[in-house]
Structure formats: structure tokens, C-alpha cells
Amino acid sequence: MFDHLGKYWFSKNKPKDRLPICDRAIREDNSRPIEWLGMLTKLRRSGQWVKDHREEWPYQVPHTRLDFACLTARAERYAKDEGVPLDSVCLEWMRQGLQQLVGALNSPDARLLEDKIGDVVFEMNRFLRNNARLARERRQHPEIEPEQTHREPSQFMGSWNSLVERARSLSSEPLPPNEFGREQLAFMSGMVGRAVQFRESHPELEHRWMDVNYVDLVEEGSL
């Protein structure tokens, strides 16, 4: 799209405070309808186009950074937009985990590729925005019951590791297999442990929990 529309947008004889686009000319030059891609794909591809055509891009390119304070400010904005308190969007243990994650990703040991930082920031913002929407749903529908599925680690860690490894390959250098396996086992153990801790620390919610065997869920298709 940039290759086709660049001659309209980046014309040197037009002021840079507006987009010099002629809709009629574009329609005549491109009669086929544009098949729009997903938001993340569009952002990634447009960002790559700008990097490959710096001389043609007439605007300053902002530097993307992974910053915990900026993410917290985003979470506050998402909470305000949905009309919910910040604590319901990003609980204290979630904030601590997010801060630790940001610190780990900014470490050289994370092997995060420089040109992929923007993708990671986008995904974290999407997570916070979705949390705000879920918090609003919980306020509107307090009868929603939490569900906890149970699977043996040997049944899912292989596929989980493959998924994480594939996702990471898009933004970071690979870890040695043994190190990667230990990391993911520790992550999964910590996540399950926090879920159990939350459940034990809130006995008033026990009657609302539903324990579901994952195998039964898959085989039956519904409860």
C-alpha cells in the first residue's frame, strides 16, 4: 500500500502538515478493492516499510522503548475508558509480574531483537486493554463464575513449548533447548501456584469456582 500511495502522500511539493491524497486519482489507479489485514500485521508491515524507506519518509520516526511506567499509564487510561478502577484491570500481583517481565525483556539475556520491541509493546498494551474490557464485563455481570482447568504437565508442556518457541522466534533469538525447557516449567509452575494462592486466600469465592478436567472438556465439547 505504501509503495502504491507513497507518490500521493510524500509528494515533495506539498506541505507536510496534511496528507496530499487525491481519492479520485487513487481509485482510478487502483480499481481493485484493498483487502485490509489485521491491525498487528498492518503495524508490523508499515513499520518495516518505513525502516526500509527512511529517505522517503518525511516525518520523524519515534524510538520505541519498553517502559513499565508507560505501560502503567496506558493501563490507567484503559481503565478510565472502560469506567473501572485500575486495581481491577491490573491487580497488584499482575503489576509486579509486569514490572519483572519488562525488566527481564530489557536485559541483554532476553535476546530481544531491536526491531521487534514495538511488537512486544503492542502485545502488552493489547493485554492491558483486554483486561480493562474483562473488568467491565465482570462489573456488569457479577454472576460470572471462574473456571480452573486441570491437565498433567506431561500432557501439554510439549505443545506449549512449541507455541512459545514459535512466538518468540518472531521477536527474539532462540534459547538453548535445556534452558528454554527449565524456564517454561518454572513459568508454568509459578502461574499455577499463584492461581492456587489466590483461591486459598479468598475462601469467600470458593462456591463460585468450577473445577474442570481438561480432557473431559475437550471430549464432551461443553459442560
C-alpha positions as MATLAB code, in Angstrom:
seq = 'MFDHLGKYWFSKNKPKDRLPICDRAIREDNSRPIEWLGMLTKLRRSGQWVKDHREEWPYQVPHTRLDFACLTARAERYAKDEGVPLDSVCLEWMRQGLQQLVGALNSPDARLLEDKIGDVVFEMNRFLRNNARLARERRQHPEIEPEQTHREPSQFMGSWNSLVERARSLSSEPLPPNEFGREQLAFMSGMVGRAVQFRESHPELEHRWMDVNYVDLVEEGSL';
ca = [
       0.000    0.000    0.000;
       2.816    2.404    0.874;
       4.554    1.591   -2.394;
       1.409    2.491   -4.307;
       0.258    5.508   -2.277;
       3.663    6.925   -1.428;
       3.666    9.133   -4.520;
       0.459   10.781   -3.238;
       1.423   11.036    0.429;
       5.083   12.017    0.114;
       4.956   14.473   -2.727;
       7.776   16.968   -2.145;
       5.825   19.923   -3.500;
       3.023   19.554   -0.931;
       3.009   20.825    2.683;
       3.764   18.184    5.315;
       1.056   19.254    7.740;
      -1.625   17.461    5.734;
      -1.919   14.336    3.593;
      -1.933   15.313   -0.125;
      -4.212   12.435   -1.205;
      -6.446   12.604   -4.248;
      -9.146    9.957   -3.744;
     -10.256   10.081   -7.366;
      -6.738    9.508   -8.664;
      -6.196    6.606   -6.268;
      -9.427    4.931   -7.321;
      -8.540    5.304  -10.977;
      -5.030    3.889  -10.468;
      -6.163    1.014   -8.258;
      -9.565   -0.281   -9.309;
      -9.386   -3.463   -7.218;
     -10.635   -3.286   -3.616;
      -7.961   -3.298   -0.907;
      -8.051   -6.380    1.344;
      -7.214   -4.938    4.755;
      -5.039   -7.032    7.048;
      -5.183   -7.401   10.820;
      -4.049   -4.460   12.956;
      -0.823   -6.079   14.210;
       0.115   -7.219   10.692;
      -0.518   -3.749    9.304;
       1.558   -2.098   12.020;
       4.421   -4.541   11.586;
       4.500   -4.230    7.807;
       4.094   -0.460    7.772;
       6.848   -0.150   10.372;
       9.144   -2.312    8.269;
       8.317   -0.252    5.185;
       9.292    2.950    6.979;
      12.594    1.398    8.092;
      13.365    0.319    4.530;
      12.447    3.723    3.067;
      13.826    6.211    5.604;
      14.839    8.649    2.873;
      11.298    8.755    1.502;
       9.540    9.031    4.901;
       9.192   12.778    5.598;
       8.386   12.501    9.329;
      10.419   11.827   12.437;
      10.458    8.145   13.375;
       9.794    7.733   17.138;
      12.013    5.401   19.125;
      10.047    2.546   20.677;
      11.027    1.555   24.205;
       9.739   -0.958   26.694;
       8.934    1.080   29.798;
       6.950   -0.037   32.850;
       5.784    3.486   33.730;
       4.408    3.998   30.223;
       2.564    0.669   30.370;
       1.083    1.591   33.753;
      -0.115    4.910   32.327;
      -1.731    3.002   29.472;
      -3.464    0.690   31.931;
      -4.845    3.724   33.774;
      -6.182    5.129   30.519;
      -7.804    1.842   29.522;
      -9.405    1.583   32.972;
     -10.747    5.132   32.665;
     -12.107    4.434   29.175;
     -13.999    1.367   30.454;
     -15.165    3.077   33.652;
     -13.451    0.644   36.027;
     -10.825    1.112   38.770;
      -7.192    0.441   37.901;
      -6.919   -2.305   40.514;
      -9.493   -4.360   38.624;
      -7.521   -4.038   35.394;
      -4.038   -4.663   36.743;
      -4.012   -6.308   40.157;
      -1.035   -5.812   42.445;
       0.465   -9.215   41.653;
      -0.077   -8.520   37.947;
       1.712   -5.176   38.231;
       4.608   -6.872   39.977;
       4.730   -9.546   37.308;
       4.554   -6.946   34.534;
       7.376   -4.951   36.094;
       9.517   -8.076   36.367;
       8.705   -9.020   32.776;
       9.670   -5.583   31.477;
      12.926   -5.759   33.413;
      13.664   -9.233   32.060;
      12.905   -8.237   28.458;
      15.147   -5.178   28.733;
      18.000   -7.393   29.902;
      20.555   -8.498   27.278;
      19.849  -12.087   28.352;
      16.383  -11.788   26.808;
      17.946  -11.533   23.336;
      15.054   -9.342   22.220;
      15.599   -8.094   18.683;
      15.735   -4.297   18.460;
      13.333   -4.059   15.539;
      10.769   -6.244   17.344;
      10.396   -4.156   20.514;
       7.401   -2.358   19.020;
       5.578   -5.657   18.520;
       6.149   -6.602   22.160;
       4.908   -3.206   23.383;
       1.830   -3.550   21.187;
       1.034   -7.009   22.599;
       1.404   -5.809   26.198;
      -0.920   -2.893   25.505;
      -3.441   -5.260   23.956;
      -3.280   -7.444   27.066;
      -3.955   -4.444   29.327;
      -6.783   -3.202   27.108;
      -8.430   -6.641   27.107;
      -8.108   -6.788   30.892;
      -9.976   -3.489   31.144;
     -12.771   -4.850   28.980;
     -12.974   -8.024   31.072;
     -13.109   -5.928   34.253;
     -16.069   -4.029   32.824;
     -17.793   -7.311   31.929;
     -17.279   -8.620   35.464;
     -18.866   -5.481   36.913;
     -21.825   -5.732   34.565;
     -22.224   -9.470   35.085;
     -21.112  -10.319   38.649;
     -22.659  -13.786   38.334;
     -19.770  -14.891   36.065;
     -18.013  -17.852   37.660;
     -14.260  -18.504   37.370;
     -13.179  -21.845   35.917;
      -9.925  -23.681   36.544;
      -8.955  -26.473   34.182;
      -6.605  -29.268   35.205;
      -4.062  -31.013   32.989;
      -0.973  -33.038   33.759;
       2.210  -31.188   32.682;
       3.239  -34.154   30.563;
       0.047  -33.717   28.539;
       0.562  -30.129   27.450;
       4.112  -28.848   28.073;
       5.354  -30.164   24.727;
       2.762  -28.281   22.688;
       3.060  -25.250   24.970;
       6.824  -25.093   24.471;
       6.387  -25.350   20.699;
       3.898  -22.485   20.752;
       6.109  -20.231   22.893;
       9.208  -21.070   20.889;
       7.443  -20.190   17.650;
       6.057  -16.937   19.053;
       9.444  -15.923   20.441;
      11.194  -16.592   17.149;
       9.307  -13.589   15.761;
      10.912  -11.177   18.222;
      13.985  -12.685   19.879;
      16.912  -15.001   19.434;
      16.309  -18.647   20.486;
      17.429  -20.077   23.817;
      19.224  -23.425   24.138;
      16.576  -26.196   24.452;
      17.508  -27.227   28.009;
      17.479  -23.643   29.260;
      14.224  -22.940   27.473;
      12.563  -26.035   28.962;
      13.594  -25.136   32.512;
      12.370  -21.583   32.031;
       8.929  -22.649   30.816;
       8.468  -25.249   33.555;
       9.295  -22.604   36.146;
       6.899  -20.164   34.496;
       4.037  -22.664   34.391;
       4.671  -23.774   37.981;
       4.632  -20.155   39.145;
       1.427  -19.392   37.264;
      -0.398  -22.403   38.717;
       0.984  -21.609   42.161;
      -0.358  -18.043   42.012;
      -3.772  -19.305   40.957;
      -3.863  -21.716   43.904;
      -2.652  -18.972   46.252;
      -5.384  -16.620   45.071;
      -8.018  -19.290   45.527;
      -6.844  -20.185   49.021;
      -6.671  -16.533   50.085;
     -10.296  -15.902   49.004;
     -12.430  -18.582   50.654;
     -15.484  -16.350   50.189;
     -15.290  -17.092   46.451;
     -14.946  -20.858   46.768;
     -18.608  -21.537   45.982;
     -18.178  -19.769   42.643;
     -15.254  -21.837   41.375;
     -15.750  -24.653   38.871;
     -13.080  -27.348   38.600;
     -12.998  -28.793   35.101;
     -10.937  -31.716   33.842;
      -9.478  -30.545   30.544;
      -9.783  -33.971   28.926;
     -13.480  -34.127   29.785;
     -13.957  -30.610   28.469;
     -12.401  -31.481   25.120;
     -14.190  -34.820   24.763;
     -17.653  -33.527   25.676;
     -17.313  -30.163   23.971;
     -19.413  -28.456   26.633;
     -20.295  -28.705   30.290;
];
